[in-house]
Amino acid sequence: MTNKIVDLSIQDGIAFVTLNRAEKHNALNMDMFSAIDNVIKTVSKNKSIRVVIVSGMGESFCSGLDIKSVLSDRKSAIKLLWKWMPGNANLAQRVSVGWRRLNVPVIMALHGKCWGGGLQIALGADFRIASPDCSLSIMEARWGLIPDMGGTVSLTECMSCDQAMKLSMTAEPIDARSALSVGLITEISEKPLESASELAKKLIERSPDTNRTIKKMYQNSWGSNIRRMLAKETWNQLKILVGKNQRITVKRERGDDKAKYKL
């Protein structure tokens, strides 16, 4: 299966998913959100797939939201956040938690920028392998937003609360070594895609029942109530979006130093 924005190829039981908007550092626009969501659905229906590897073309894995195409259009923001039930995953959350819900191991091969929405996608994986030059950031606060793409679920499993809050509040990028030290990534590799392929081959040697059961059992043991967390993310983001300070943050980020926060 080939998509203009997201490619999917299957080789010897491994699904290779590639973000393919290299000229924009694979920044997330509405088409890419939908494409990733559709690829996850396709993978979930293919019983021949044993492992999934996700990577990005070009200089970066994913630099986050395409701000001009998403935040400048309130309708797009609503489309991303819309859900029928509070505990359901909306479109923005499905591109992260969708990987968690697959019955097979998912590996992210990260390089370049892995910021904002890009990191939220990566957090949906079971393993994250990053290049030494990879830069990672929970960047939503830079635009006056909160992380609301489901990555919070994984953060509770791999990081301490204070480290997660520090990254989320400051929105500062950290390098791969720092990310490894706080548990944000699994390992560092000079060639993350090759290392991901090597790990995938090892996982395929094990019983699919074993891999599936371990993934589900460990997620249930380490994680919080996912439906409650998804509901909190969306509700709090909606409150942020209707407030004046989110728009003020965008103005300040774009150079308007006179814009003052409302206390």
Summary of the structure (lengths in Angstrom):
residues: 263
radius of gyration: 17.7
end to end distance: 50.5
largest distance: 60.2
contacts: 900
relative contact order: 0.14
helix: 50%
strand: 15%
